Amino acid sequence: MPEEKILDIRLRLVGQAKDRFLEIKTAKGLTNNTEVLRLIINDYFEKKLTREAHSFGSKGQTRRE
């Protein structure tokens, strides 16, 4: 089985970005910063997939009055 590539991230947040990150962490009851980042990534893709599904469903349809 091929070895999985790893993306190692070190992130420094200050100001509003730090405050928003910590607010998400507190609101979701998370204790680990890595879990907050995973949550943000997964939420982004869930919303993106939802938008694409809605967009795909409306293509080619015309509105009749």
PDBQT receptor file of N, H, CA, C and O in Angstrom, charges set to zero:
ATOM      1  N   MET A   1       0.840  -1.173   0.000  1.00  0.00    +0.000 N 
ATOM      2  CA  MET A   1       0.000   0.000   0.000  1.00  0.00    +0.000 C 
ATOM      3  C   MET A   1       0.888   1.241   0.000  1.00  0.00    +0.000 C 
ATOM      4  O   MET A   1       1.836   1.306   0.783  1.00  0.00    +0.000 OA
ATOM      5  N   PRO A   2       0.608   2.238  -0.864  1.00  0.00    +0.000 N 
ATOM      6  CA  PRO A   2       1.470   3.424  -0.929  1.00  0.00    +0.000 C 
ATOM      7  C   PRO A   2       1.370   4.262   0.344  1.00  0.00    +0.000 C 
ATOM      8  O   PRO A   2       0.321   4.332   0.985  1.00  0.00    +0.000 OA
ATOM      9  N   GLU A   3       2.479   4.886   0.687  1.00  0.00    +0.000 N 
ATOM     10  H   GLU A   3       3.331   4.829   0.167  1.00  0.00    +0.000 HD
ATOM     11  CA  GLU A   3       2.522   5.711   1.884  1.00  0.00    +0.000 C 
ATOM     12  C   GLU A   3       1.715   6.996   1.665  1.00  0.00    +0.000 C 
ATOM     13  O   GLU A   3       1.859   7.657   0.637  1.00  0.00    +0.000 OA
ATOM     14  N   GLU A   4       0.876   7.339   2.628  1.00  0.00    +0.000 N 
ATOM     15  H   GLU A   4       0.759   6.802   3.463  1.00  0.00    +0.000 HD
ATOM     16  CA  GLU A   4       0.045   8.527   2.538  1.00  0.00    +0.000 C 
ATOM     17  C   GLU A   4       0.889   9.774   2.815  1.00  0.00    +0.000 C 
ATOM     18  O   GLU A   4       1.665   9.807   3.771  1.00  0.00    +0.000 OA
ATOM     19  N   LYS A   5       0.733  10.790   1.979  1.00  0.00    +0.000 N 
ATOM     20  H   LYS A   5       0.104  10.763   1.202  1.00  0.00    +0.000 HD
ATOM     21  CA  LYS A   5       1.454  12.042   2.184  1.00  0.00    +0.000 C 
ATOM     22  C   LYS A   5       0.779  12.828   3.298  1.00  0.00    +0.000 C 
ATOM     23  O   LYS A   5      -0.443  12.804   3.445  1.00  0.00    +0.000 OA
ATOM     24  N   ILE A   6       1.592  13.523   4.076  1.00  0.00    +0.000 N 
ATOM     25  H   ILE A   6       2.585  13.543   3.957  1.00  0.00    +0.000 HD
ATOM     26  CA  ILE A   6       1.098  14.289   5.209  1.00  0.00    +0.000 C 
ATOM     27  C   ILE A   6       1.363  15.764   4.965  1.00  0.00    +0.000 C 
ATOM     28  O   ILE A   6       2.438  16.154   4.507  1.00  0.00    +0.000 OA
ATOM     29  N   LEU A   7       0.368  16.571   5.277  1.00  0.00    +0.000 N 
ATOM     30  H   LEU A   7      -0.505  16.254   5.649  1.00  0.00    +0.000 HD
ATOM     31  CA  LEU A   7       0.515  18.014   5.231  1.00  0.00    +0.000 C 
ATOM     32  C   LEU A   7       0.650  18.494   6.668  1.00  0.00    +0.000 C 
ATOM     33  O   LEU A   7      -0.307  18.444   7.440  1.00  0.00    +0.000 OA
ATOM     34  N   ASP A   8       1.830  18.953   7.017  1.00  0.00    +0.000 N 
ATOM     35  H   ASP A   8       2.607  18.994   6.390  1.00  0.00    +0.000 HD
ATOM     36  CA  ASP A   8       2.088  19.429   8.374  1.00  0.00    +0.000 C 
ATOM     37  C   ASP A   8       1.884  20.938   8.389  1.00  0.00    +0.000 C 
ATOM     38  O   ASP A   8       2.517  21.660   7.618  1.00  0.00    +0.000 OA
ATOM     39  N   ILE A   9       1.003  21.416   9.261  1.00  0.00    +0.000 N 
ATOM     40  H   ILE A   9       0.489  20.830   9.887  1.00  0.00    +0.000 HD
ATOM     41  CA  ILE A   9       0.651  22.831   9.285  1.00  0.00    +0.000 C 
ATOM     42  C   ILE A   9       1.002  23.441  10.637  1.00  0.00    +0.000 C 
ATOM     43  O   ILE A   9       0.677  22.898  11.693  1.00  0.00    +0.000 OA
ATOM     44  N   ARG A  10       1.662  24.563  10.571  1.00  0.00    +0.000 N 
ATOM     45  H   ARG A  10       1.927  25.003   9.713  1.00  0.00    +0.000 HD
ATOM     46  CA  ARG A  10       1.873  25.393  11.768  1.00  0.00    +0.000 C 
ATOM     47  C   ARG A  10       1.254  26.737  11.434  1.00  0.00    +0.000 C 
ATOM     48  O   ARG A  10       1.568  27.338  10.406  1.00  0.00    +0.000 OA
ATOM     49  N   LEU A  11       0.391  27.196  12.290  1.00  0.00    +0.000 N 
ATOM     50  H   LEU A  11       0.136  26.708  13.125  1.00  0.00    +0.000 HD
ATOM     51  CA  LEU A  11      -0.384  28.387  11.996  1.00  0.00    +0.000 C 
ATOM     52  C   LEU A  11      -0.347  29.334  13.180  1.00  0.00    +0.000 C 
ATOM     53  O   LEU A  11      -0.590  28.940  14.321  1.00  0.00    +0.000 OA
ATOM     54  N   ARG A  12      -0.038  30.590  12.891  1.00  0.00    +0.000 N 
ATOM     55  H   ARG A  12       0.159  30.910  11.965  1.00  0.00    +0.000 HD
ATOM     56  CA  ARG A  12      -0.075  31.629  13.923  1.00  0.00    +0.000 C 
ATOM     57  C   ARG A  12      -1.213  32.570  13.588  1.00  0.00    +0.000 C 
ATOM     58  O   ARG A  12      -1.265  33.134  12.495  1.00  0.00    +0.000 OA
ATOM     59  N   LEU A  13      -2.119  32.735  14.528  1.00  0.00    +0.000 N 
ATOM     60  H   LEU A  13      -2.076  32.277  15.416  1.00  0.00    +0.000 HD
ATOM     61  CA  LEU A  13      -3.246  33.633  14.326  1.00  0.00    +0.000 C 
ATOM     62  C   LEU A  13      -3.162  34.781  15.323  1.00  0.00    +0.000 C 
ATOM     63  O   LEU A  13      -2.810  34.592  16.487  1.00  0.00    +0.000 OA
ATOM     64  N   VAL A  14      -3.493  35.969  14.841  1.00  0.00    +0.000 N 
ATOM     65  H   VAL A  14      -3.780  36.123  13.895  1.00  0.00    +0.000 HD
ATOM     66  CA  VAL A  14      -3.537  37.147  15.706  1.00  0.00    +0.000 C 
ATOM     67  C   VAL A  14      -4.806  37.926  15.393  1.00  0.00    +0.000 C 
ATOM     68  O   VAL A  14      -5.416  37.748  14.339  1.00  0.00    +0.000 OA
ATOM     69  N   GLY A  15      -5.188  38.774  16.307  1.00  0.00    +0.000 N 
ATOM     70  H   GLY A  15      -4.693  38.918  17.164  1.00  0.00    +0.000 HD
ATOM     71  CA  GLY A  15      -6.311  39.663  16.064  1.00  0.00    +0.000 C 
ATOM     72  C   GLY A  15      -7.625  38.942  15.832  1.00  0.00    +0.000 C 
ATOM     73  O   GLY A  15      -7.962  37.982  16.525  1.00  0.00    +0.000 OA
ATOM     74  N   GLN A  16      -8.364  39.432  14.833  1.00  0.00    +0.000 N 
ATOM     75  H   GLN A  16      -8.090  40.212  14.270  1.00  0.00    +0.000 HD
ATOM     76  CA  GLN A  16      -9.703  38.918  14.549  1.00  0.00    +0.000 C 
ATOM     77  C   GLN A  16      -9.686  37.439  14.165  1.00  0.00    +0.000 C 
ATOM     78  O   GLN A  16     -10.582  36.692  14.560  1.00  0.00    +0.000 OA
ATOM     79  N   ALA A  17      -8.688  37.008  13.407  1.00  0.00    +0.000 N 
ATOM     80  H   ALA A  17      -7.960  37.614  13.087  1.00  0.00    +0.000 HD
ATOM     81  CA  ALA A  17      -8.612  35.594  13.012  1.00  0.00    +0.000 C 
ATOM     82  C   ALA A  17      -8.464  34.702  14.246  1.00  0.00    +0.000 C 
ATOM     83  O   ALA A  17      -9.103  33.654  14.341  1.00  0.00    +0.000 OA
ATOM     84  N   LYS A  18      -7.623  35.121  15.184  1.00  0.00    +0.000 N 
ATOM     85  H   LYS A  18      -7.103  35.972  15.107  1.00  0.00    +0.000 HD
ATOM     86  CA  LYS A  18      -7.441  34.360  16.436  1.00  0.00    +0.000 C 
ATOM     87  C   LYS A  18      -8.742  34.327  17.229  1.00  0.00    +0.000 C 
ATOM     88  O   LYS A  18      -9.149  33.275  17.723  1.00  0.00    +0.000 OA
ATOM     89  N   ASP A  19      -9.396  35.490  17.349  1.00  0.00    +0.000 N 
ATOM     90  H   ASP A  19      -9.065  36.344  16.948  1.00  0.00    +0.000 HD
ATOM     91  CA  ASP A  19     -10.646  35.564  18.104  1.00  0.00    +0.000 C 
ATOM     92  C   ASP A  19     -11.720  34.669  17.497  1.00  0.00    +0.000 C 
ATOM     93  O   ASP A  19     -12.438  33.978  18.220  1.00  0.00    +0.000 OA
ATOM     94  N   ARG A  20     -11.829  34.681  16.182  1.00  0.00    +0.000 N 
ATOM     95  H   ARG A  20     -11.246  35.243  15.595  1.00  0.00    +0.000 HD
ATOM     96  CA  ARG A  20     -12.832  33.851  15.506  1.00  0.00    +0.000 C 
ATOM     97  C   ARG A  20     -12.533  32.367  15.690  1.00  0.00    +0.000 C 
ATOM     98  O   ARG A  20     -13.440  31.572  15.935  1.00  0.00    +0.000 OA
ATOM     99  N   PHE A  21     -11.267  32.000  15.574  1.00  0.00    +0.000 N 
ATOM    100  H   PHE A  21     -10.530  32.646  15.375  1.00  0.00    +0.000 HD
ATOM    101  CA  PHE A  21     -10.854  30.611  15.764  1.00  0.00    +0.000 C 
ATOM    102  C   PHE A  21     -11.234  30.140  17.166  1.00  0.00    +0.000 C 
ATOM    103  O   PHE A  21     -11.819  29.070  17.337  1.00  0.00    +0.000 OA
ATOM    104  N   LEU A  22     -10.896  30.949  18.157  1.00  0.00    +0.000 N 
ATOM    105  H   LEU A  22     -10.421  31.818  18.018  1.00  0.00    +0.000 HD
ATOM    106  CA  LEU A  22     -11.190  30.573  19.542  1.00  0.00    +0.000 C 
ATOM    107  C   LEU A  22     -12.686  30.541  19.816  1.00  0.00    +0.000 C 
ATOM    108  O   LEU A  22     -13.152  29.737  20.623  1.00  0.00    +0.000 OA
ATOM    109  N   GLU A  23     -13.444  31.412  19.147  1.00  0.00    +0.000 N 
ATOM    110  H   GLU A  23     -13.065  32.065  18.492  1.00  0.00    +0.000 HD
ATOM    111  CA  GLU A  23     -14.896  31.390  19.316  1.00  0.00    +0.000 C 
ATOM    112  C   GLU A  23     -15.484  30.099  18.755  1.00  0.00    +0.000 C 
ATOM    113  O   GLU A  23     -16.378  29.509  19.363  1.00  0.00    +0.000 OA
ATOM    114  N   ILE A  24     -14.990  29.660  17.605  1.00  0.00    +0.000 N 
ATOM    115  H   ILE A  24     -14.264  30.140  17.111  1.00  0.00    +0.000 HD
ATOM    116  CA  ILE A  24     -15.434  28.383  17.024  1.00  0.00    +0.000 C 
ATOM    117  C   ILE A  24     -15.082  27.239  17.973  1.00  0.00    +0.000 C 
ATOM    118  O   ILE A  24     -15.899  26.356  18.235  1.00  0.00    +0.000 OA
ATOM    119  N   LYS A  25     -13.860  27.272  18.478  1.00  0.00    +0.000 N 
ATOM    120  H   LYS A  25     -13.197  27.989  18.265  1.00  0.00    +0.000 HD
ATOM    121  CA  LYS A  25     -13.380  26.219  19.381  1.00  0.00    +0.000 C 
ATOM    122  C   LYS A  25     -14.271  26.110  20.617  1.00  0.00    +0.000 C 
ATOM    123  O   LYS A  25     -14.649  25.010  21.020  1.00  0.00    +0.000 OA
ATOM    124  N   THR A  26     -14.600  27.243  21.208  1.00  0.00    +0.000 N 
ATOM    125  H   THR A  26     -14.293  28.136  20.880  1.00  0.00    +0.000 HD
ATOM    126  CA  THR A  26     -15.448  27.268  22.397  1.00  0.00    +0.000 C 
ATOM    127  C   THR A  26     -16.876  26.841  22.065  1.00  0.00    +0.000 C 
ATOM    128  O   THR A  26     -17.470  26.032  22.778  1.00  0.00    +0.000 OA
ATOM    129  N   ALA A  27     -17.423  27.388  20.979  1.00  0.00    +0.000 N 
ATOM    130  H   ALA A  27     -16.941  28.045  20.400  1.00  0.00    +0.000 HD
ATOM    131  CA  ALA A  27     -18.811  27.091  20.605  1.00  0.00    +0.000 C 
ATOM    132  C   ALA A  27     -19.014  25.612  20.315  1.00  0.00    +0.000 C 
ATOM    133  O   ALA A  27     -20.072  25.059  20.617  1.00  0.00    +0.000 OA
ATOM    134  N   LYS A  28     -18.015  24.971  19.736  1.00  0.00    +0.000 N 
ATOM    135  H   LYS A  28     -17.155  25.420  19.491  1.00  0.00    +0.000 HD
ATOM    136  CA  LYS A  28     -18.123  23.547  19.401  1.00  0.00    +0.000 C 
ATOM    137  C   LYS A  28     -17.650  22.641  20.524  1.00  0.00    +0.000 C 
ATOM    138  O   LYS A  28     -17.749  21.418  20.418  1.00  0.00    +0.000 OA
ATOM    139  N   GLY A  29     -17.138  23.223  21.595  1.00  0.00    +0.000 N 
ATOM    140  H   GLY A  29     -17.056  24.216  21.681  1.00  0.00    +0.000 HD
ATOM    141  CA  GLY A  29     -16.690  22.432  22.744  1.00  0.00    +0.000 C 
ATOM    142  C   GLY A  29     -15.443  21.618  22.462  1.00  0.00    +0.000 C 
ATOM    143  O   GLY A  29     -15.252  20.547  23.038  1.00  0.00    +0.000 OA
ATOM    144  N   LEU A  30     -14.594  22.120  21.578  1.00  0.00    +0.000 N 
ATOM    145  H   LEU A  30     -14.749  22.991  21.111  1.00  0.00    +0.000 HD
ATOM    146  CA  LEU A  30     -13.380  21.398  21.218  1.00  0.00    +0.000 C 
ATOM    147  C   LEU A  30     -12.227  21.831  22.119  1.00  0.00    +0.000 C 
ATOM    148  O   LEU A  30     -12.184  22.969  22.585  1.00  0.00    +0.000 OA
ATOM    149  N   THR A  31     -11.298  20.914  22.357  1.00  0.00    +0.000 N 
ATOM    150  H   THR A  31     -11.333  19.989  21.979  1.00  0.00    +0.000 HD
ATOM    151  CA  THR A  31     -10.148  21.243  23.192  1.00  0.00    +0.000 C 
ATOM    152  C   THR A  31      -8.849  21.246  22.402  1.00  0.00    +0.000 C 
ATOM    153  O   THR A  31      -7.829  21.747  22.875  1.00  0.00    +0.000 OA
ATOM    154  N   ASN A  32      -8.889  20.689  21.203  1.00  0.00    +0.000 N 
ATOM    155  H   ASN A  32      -9.717  20.282  20.819  1.00  0.00    +0.000 HD
ATOM    156  CA  ASN A  32      -7.691  20.532  20.399  1.00  0.00    +0.000 C 
ATOM    157  C   ASN A  32      -7.776  21.450  19.170  1.00  0.00    +0.000 C 
ATOM    158  O   ASN A  32      -8.766  21.416  18.439  1.00  0.00    +0.000 OA
ATOM    159  N   ASN A  33      -6.752  22.258  18.946  1.00  0.00    +0.000 N 
ATOM    160  H   ASN A  33      -5.948  22.286  19.539  1.00  0.00    +0.000 HD
ATOM    161  CA  ASN A  33      -6.744  23.170  17.802  1.00  0.00    +0.000 C 
ATOM    162  C   ASN A  33      -6.823  22.435  16.467  1.00  0.00    +0.000 C 
ATOM    163  O   ASN A  33      -7.398  22.943  15.504  1.00  0.00    +0.000 OA
ATOM    164  N   THR A  34      -6.250  21.248  16.416  1.00  0.00    +0.000 N 
ATOM    165  H   THR A  34      -5.783  20.836  17.198  1.00  0.00    +0.000 HD
ATOM    166  CA  THR A  34      -6.292  20.454  15.189  1.00  0.00    +0.000 C 
ATOM    167  C   THR A  34      -7.730  20.090  14.834  1.00  0.00    +0.000 C 
ATOM    168  O   THR A  34      -8.108  20.112  13.662  1.00  0.00    +0.000 OA
ATOM    169  N   GLU A  35      -8.519  19.761  15.829  1.00  0.00    +0.000 N 
ATOM    170  H   GLU A  35      -8.212  19.743  16.781  1.00  0.00    +0.000 HD
ATOM    171  CA  GLU A  35      -9.922  19.419  15.586  1.00  0.00    +0.000 C 
ATOM    172  C   GLU A  35     -10.707  20.619  15.065  1.00  0.00    +0.000 C 
ATOM    173  O   GLU A  35     -11.611  20.462  14.244  1.00  0.00    +0.000 OA
ATOM    174  N   VAL A  36     -10.365  21.816  15.538  1.00  0.00    +0.000 N 
ATOM    175  H   VAL A  36      -9.630  21.943  16.205  1.00  0.00    +0.000 HD
ATOM    176  CA  VAL A  36     -11.025  23.023  15.041  1.00  0.00    +0.000 C 
ATOM    177  C   VAL A  36     -10.722  23.206  13.561  1.00  0.00    +0.000 C 
ATOM    178  O   VAL A  36     -11.620  23.508  12.775  1.00  0.00    +0.000 OA
ATOM    179  N   LEU A  37      -9.483  23.029  13.184  1.00  0.00    +0.000 N 
ATOM    180  H   LEU A  37      -8.753  22.784  13.822  1.00  0.00    +0.000 HD
ATOM    181  CA  LEU A  37      -9.096  23.172  11.780  1.00  0.00    +0.000 C 
ATOM    182  C   LEU A  37      -9.784  22.111  10.919  1.00  0.00    +0.000 C 
ATOM    183  O   LEU A  37     -10.255  22.419   9.824  1.00  0.00    +0.000 OA
ATOM    184  N   ARG A  38      -9.845  20.882  11.391  1.00  0.00    +0.000 N 
ATOM    185  H   ARG A  38      -9.463  20.631  12.280  1.00  0.00    +0.000 HD
ATOM    186  CA  ARG A  38     -10.557  19.829  10.651  1.00  0.00    +0.000 C 
ATOM    187  C   ARG A  38     -12.029  20.174  10.480  1.00  0.00    +0.000 C 
ATOM    188  O   ARG A  38     -12.602  19.967   9.410  1.00  0.00    +0.000 OA
ATOM    189  N   LEU A  39     -12.638  20.698  11.533  1.00  0.00    +0.000 N 
ATOM    190  H   LEU A  39     -12.173  20.866  12.402  1.00  0.00    +0.000 HD
ATOM    191  CA  LEU A  39     -14.037  21.102  11.481  1.00  0.00    +0.000 C 
ATOM    192  C   LEU A  39     -14.253  22.185  10.427  1.00  0.00    +0.000 C 
ATOM    193  O   LEU A  39     -15.195  22.107   9.639  1.00  0.00    +0.000 OA
ATOM    194  N   ILE A  40     -13.389  23.187  10.410  1.00  0.00    +0.000 N 
ATOM    195  H   ILE A  40     -12.624  23.251  11.051  1.00  0.00    +0.000 HD
ATOM    196  CA  ILE A  40     -13.503  24.275   9.442  1.00  0.00    +0.000 C 
ATOM    197  C   ILE A  40     -13.377  23.746   8.025  1.00  0.00    +0.000 C 
ATOM    198  O   ILE A  40     -14.151  24.132   7.149  1.00  0.00    +0.000 OA
ATOM    199  N   ILE A  41     -12.415  22.872   7.789  1.00  0.00    +0.000 N 
ATOM    200  H   ILE A  41     -11.786  22.559   8.500  1.00  0.00    +0.000 HD
ATOM    201  CA  ILE A  41     -12.221  22.283   6.454  1.00  0.00    +0.000 C 
ATOM    202  C   ILE A  41     -13.444  21.472   6.050  1.00  0.00    +0.000 C 
ATOM    203  O   ILE A  41     -13.942  21.623   4.934  1.00  0.00    +0.000 OA
ATOM    204  N   ASN A  42     -13.930  20.623   6.929  1.00  0.00    +0.000 N 
ATOM    205  H   ASN A  42     -13.526  20.500   7.836  1.00  0.00    +0.000 HD
ATOM    206  CA  ASN A  42     -15.087  19.780   6.611  1.00  0.00    +0.000 C 
ATOM    207  C   ASN A  42     -16.352  20.603   6.393  1.00  0.00    +0.000 C 
ATOM    208  O   ASN A  42     -17.135  20.306   5.491  1.00  0.00    +0.000 OA
ATOM    209  N   ASP A  43     -16.560  21.635   7.210  1.00  0.00    +0.000 N 
ATOM    210  H   ASP A  43     -15.924  21.876   7.943  1.00  0.00    +0.000 HD
ATOM    211  CA  ASP A  43     -17.724  22.505   7.025  1.00  0.00    +0.000 C 
ATOM    212  C   ASP A  43     -17.672  23.197   5.672  1.00  0.00    +0.000 C 
ATOM    213  O   ASP A  43     -18.690  23.313   4.991  1.00  0.00    +0.000 OA
ATOM    214  N   TYR A  44     -16.488  23.657   5.281  1.00  0.00    +0.000 N 
ATOM    215  H   TYR A  44     -15.661  23.563   5.835  1.00  0.00    +0.000 HD
ATOM    216  CA  TYR A  44     -16.327  24.311   3.982  1.00  0.00    +0.000 C 
ATOM    217  C   TYR A  44     -16.754  23.375   2.859  1.00  0.00    +0.000 C 
ATOM    218  O   TYR A  44     -17.512  23.769   1.974  1.00  0.00    +0.000 OA
ATOM    219  N   PHE A  45     -16.273  22.143   2.893  1.00  0.00    +0.000 N 
ATOM    220  H   PHE A  45     -15.657  21.823   3.613  1.00  0.00    +0.000 HD
ATOM    221  CA  PHE A  45     -16.594  21.212   1.818  1.00  0.00    +0.000 C 
ATOM    222  C   PHE A  45     -18.045  20.762   1.845  1.00  0.00    +0.000 C 
ATOM    223  O   PHE A  45     -18.635  20.531   0.790  1.00  0.00    +0.000 OA
ATOM    224  N   GLU A  46     -18.630  20.634   3.026  1.00  0.00    +0.000 N 
ATOM    225  H   GLU A  46     -18.151  20.822   3.883  1.00  0.00    +0.000 HD
ATOM    226  CA  GLU A  46     -20.053  20.302   3.109  1.00  0.00    +0.000 C 
ATOM    227  C   GLU A  46     -20.882  21.399   2.444  1.00  0.00    +0.000 C 
ATOM    228  O   GLU A  46     -21.801  21.103   1.681  1.00  0.00    +0.000 OA
ATOM    229  N   LYS A  47     -20.565  22.655   2.725  1.00  0.00    +0.000 N 
ATOM    230  H   LYS A  47     -19.818  22.895   3.344  1.00  0.00    +0.000 HD
ATOM    231  CA  LYS A  47     -21.292  23.781   2.131  1.00  0.00    +0.000 C 
ATOM    232  C   LYS A  47     -21.039  23.857   0.633  1.00  0.00    +0.000 C 
ATOM    233  O   LYS A  47     -21.954  24.151  -0.136  1.00  0.00    +0.000 OA
ATOM    234  N   LYS A  48     -19.823  23.599   0.217  1.00  0.00    +0.000 N 
ATOM    235  H   LYS A  48     -19.080  23.361   0.842  1.00  0.00    +0.000 HD
ATOM    236  CA  LYS A  48     -19.481  23.633  -1.209  1.00  0.00    +0.000 C 
ATOM    237  C   LYS A  48     -20.246  22.552  -1.963  1.00  0.00    +0.000 C 
ATOM    238  O   LYS A  48     -20.798  22.814  -3.032  1.00  0.00    +0.000 OA
ATOM    239  N   LEU A  49     -20.281  21.359  -1.425  1.00  0.00    +0.000 N 
ATOM    240  H   LEU A  49     -19.833  21.146  -0.557  1.00  0.00    +0.000 HD
ATOM    241  CA  LEU A  49     -21.013  20.266  -2.073  1.00  0.00    +0.000 C 
ATOM    242  C   LEU A  49     -22.500  20.567  -2.137  1.00  0.00    +0.000 C 
ATOM    243  O   LEU A  49     -23.160  20.241  -3.124  1.00  0.00    +0.000 OA
ATOM    244  N   THR A  50     -23.031  21.185  -1.091  1.00  0.00    +0.000 N 
ATOM    245  H   THR A  50     -22.495  21.449  -0.289  1.00  0.00    +0.000 HD
ATOM    246  CA  THR A  50     -24.448  21.554  -1.079  1.00  0.00    +0.000 C 
ATOM    247  C   THR A  50     -24.736  22.587  -2.155  1.00  0.00    +0.000 C 
ATOM    248  O   THR A  50     -25.722  22.466  -2.881  1.00  0.00    +0.000 OA
ATOM    249  N   ARG A  51     -23.886  23.603  -2.266  1.00  0.00    +0.000 N 
ATOM    250  H   ARG A  51     -23.085  23.702  -1.675  1.00  0.00    +0.000 HD
ATOM    251  CA  ARG A  51     -24.067  24.639  -3.291  1.00  0.00    +0.000 C 
ATOM    252  C   ARG A  51     -23.985  24.028  -4.683  1.00  0.00    +0.000 C 
ATOM    253  O   ARG A  51     -24.789  24.358  -5.555  1.00  0.00    +0.000 OA
ATOM    254  N   GLU A  52     -23.018  23.137  -4.898  1.00  0.00    +0.000 N 
ATOM    255  H   GLU A  52     -22.364  22.869  -4.190  1.00  0.00    +0.000 HD
ATOM    256  CA  GLU A  52     -22.862  22.505  -6.209  1.00  0.00    +0.000 C 
ATOM    257  C   GLU A  52     -24.065  21.639  -6.539  1.00  0.00    +0.000 C 
ATOM    258  O   GLU A  52     -24.497  21.600  -7.692  1.00  0.00    +0.000 OA
ATOM    259  N   ALA A  53     -24.607  20.954  -5.562  1.00  0.00    +0.000 N 
ATOM    260  H   ALA A  53     -24.257  20.986  -4.626  1.00  0.00    +0.000 HD
ATOM    261  CA  ALA A  53     -25.777  20.106  -5.801  1.00  0.00    +0.000 C 
ATOM    262  C   ALA A  53     -26.975  20.967  -6.186  1.00  0.00    +0.000 C 
ATOM    263  O   ALA A  53     -27.725  20.614  -7.096  1.00  0.00    +0.000 OA
ATOM    264  N   HIS A  54     -27.159  22.089  -5.503  1.00  0.00    +0.000 N 
ATOM    265  H   HIS A  54     -26.549  22.376  -4.764  1.00  0.00    +0.000 HD
ATOM    266  CA  HIS A  54     -28.263  22.992  -5.832  1.00  0.00    +0.000 C 
ATOM    267  C   HIS A  54     -28.046  23.622  -7.200  1.00  0.00    +0.000 C 
ATOM    268  O   HIS A  54     -28.985  23.764  -7.983  1.00  0.00    +0.000 OA
ATOM    269  N   SER A  55     -26.821  23.992  -7.477  1.00  0.00    +0.000 N 
ATOM    270  H   SER A  55     -26.058  23.876  -6.841  1.00  0.00    +0.000 HD
ATOM    271  CA  SER A  55     -26.497  24.621  -8.754  1.00  0.00    +0.000 C 
ATOM    272  C   SER A  55     -26.709  23.634  -9.894  1.00  0.00    +0.000 C 
ATOM    273  O   SER A  55     -27.244  23.994 -10.942  1.00  0.00    +0.000 OA
ATOM    274  N   PHE A  56     -26.295  22.404  -9.690  1.00  0.00    +0.000 N 
ATOM    275  H   PHE A  56     -25.861  22.112  -8.838  1.00  0.00    +0.000 HD
ATOM    276  CA  PHE A  56     -26.444  21.369 -10.716  1.00  0.00    +0.000 C 
ATOM    277  C   PHE A  56     -27.913  21.092 -10.984  1.00  0.00    +0.000 C 
ATOM    278  O   PHE A  56     -28.313  20.899 -12.132  1.00  0.00    +0.000 OA
ATOM    279  N   GLY A  57     -28.710  21.070  -9.935  1.00  0.00    +0.000 N 
ATOM    280  H   GLY A  57     -28.385  21.227  -9.002  1.00  0.00    +0.000 HD
ATOM    281  CA  GLY A  57     -30.138  20.788 -10.067  1.00  0.00    +0.000 C 
ATOM    282  C   GLY A  57     -30.892  21.869 -10.806  1.00  0.00    +0.000 C 
ATOM    283  O   GLY A  57     -31.936  21.593 -11.397  1.00  0.00    +0.000 OA
ATOM    284  N   SER A  58     -30.394  23.088 -10.790  1.00  0.00    +0.000 N 
ATOM    285  H   SER A  58     -29.546  23.312 -10.310  1.00  0.00    +0.000 HD
ATOM    286  CA  SER A  58     -31.122  24.177 -11.433  1.00  0.00    +0.000 C 
ATOM    287  C   SER A  58     -30.646  24.455 -12.851  1.00  0.00    +0.000 C 
ATOM    288  O   SER A  58     -31.280  25.237 -13.559  1.00  0.00    +0.000 OA
ATOM    289  N   LYS A  59     -29.556  23.843 -13.286  1.00  0.00    +0.000 N 
ATOM    290  H   LYS A  59     -29.042  23.207 -12.710  1.00  0.00    +0.000 HD
ATOM    291  CA  LYS A  59     -29.049  24.077 -14.639  1.00  0.00    +0.000 C 
ATOM    292  C   LYS A  59     -29.997  23.497 -15.676  1.00  0.00    +0.000 C 
ATOM    293  O   LYS A  59     -30.538  22.404 -15.512  1.00  0.00    +0.000 OA
ATOM    294  N   GLY A  60     -30.181  24.253 -16.737  1.00  0.00    +0.000 N 
ATOM    295  H   GLY A  60     -29.741  25.142 -16.870  1.00  0.00    +0.000 HD
ATOM    296  CA  GLY A  60     -30.985  23.769 -17.835  1.00  0.00    +0.000 C 
ATOM    297  C   GLY A  60     -32.469  23.935 -17.623  1.00  0.00    +0.000 C 
ATOM    298  O   GLY A  60     -33.258  23.637 -18.519  1.00  0.00    +0.000 OA
ATOM    299  N   GLN A  61     -32.862  24.400 -16.469  1.00  0.00    +0.000 N 
ATOM    300  H   GLN A  61     -32.221  24.642 -15.741  1.00  0.00    +0.000 HD
ATOM    301  CA  GLN A  61     -34.278  24.595 -16.208  1.00  0.00    +0.000 C 
ATOM    302  C   GLN A  61     -34.649  26.030 -16.553  1.00  0.00    +0.000 C 
ATOM    303  O   GLN A  61     -33.904  26.964 -16.256  1.00  0.00    +0.000 OA
ATOM    304  N   THR A  62     -35.782  26.194 -17.167  1.00  0.00    +0.000 N 
ATOM    305  H   THR A  62     -36.388  25.436 -17.408  1.00  0.00    +0.000 HD
ATOM    306  CA  THR A  62     -36.253  27.550 -17.478  1.00  0.00    +0.000 C 
ATOM    307  C   THR A  62     -37.472  27.846 -16.654  1.00  0.00    +0.000 C 
ATOM    308  O   THR A  62     -38.213  26.952 -16.247  1.00  0.00    +0.000 OA
ATOM    309  N   ARG A  63     -37.656  29.096 -16.423  1.00  0.00    +0.000 N 
ATOM    310  H   ARG A  63     -37.054  29.822 -16.754  1.00  0.00    +0.000 HD
ATOM    311  CA  ARG A  63     -38.785  29.524 -15.613  1.00  0.00    +0.000 C 
ATOM    312  C   ARG A  63     -39.941  29.933 -16.515  1.00  0.00    +0.000 C 
ATOM    313  O   ARG A  63     -39.769  30.751 -17.419  1.00  0.00    +0.000 OA
ATOM    314  N   ARG A  64     -41.092  29.379 -16.276  1.00  0.00    +0.000 N 
ATOM    315  H   ARG A  64     -41.231  28.714 -15.542  1.00  0.00    +0.000 HD
ATOM    316  CA  ARG A  64     -42.285  29.720 -17.056  1.00  0.00    +0.000 C 
ATOM    317  C   ARG A  64     -43.157  30.647 -16.245  1.00  0.00    +0.000 C 
ATOM    318  O   ARG A  64     -43.321  30.475 -15.038  1.00  0.00    +0.000 OA
ATOM    319  N   GLU A  65     -43.712  31.627 -16.918  1.00  0.00    +0.000 N 
ATOM    320  H   GLU A  65     -43.579  31.766 -17.899  1.00  0.00    +0.000 HD
ATOM    321  CA  GLU A  65     -44.605  32.571 -16.244  1.00  0.00    +0.000 C 
ATOM    322  C   GLU A  65     -45.988  32.483 -16.810  1.00  0.00    +0.000 C 
ATOM    323  O   GLU A  65     -46.883  33.204 -16.369  1.00  0.00    +0.000 OA
TER     324      GLU A  65
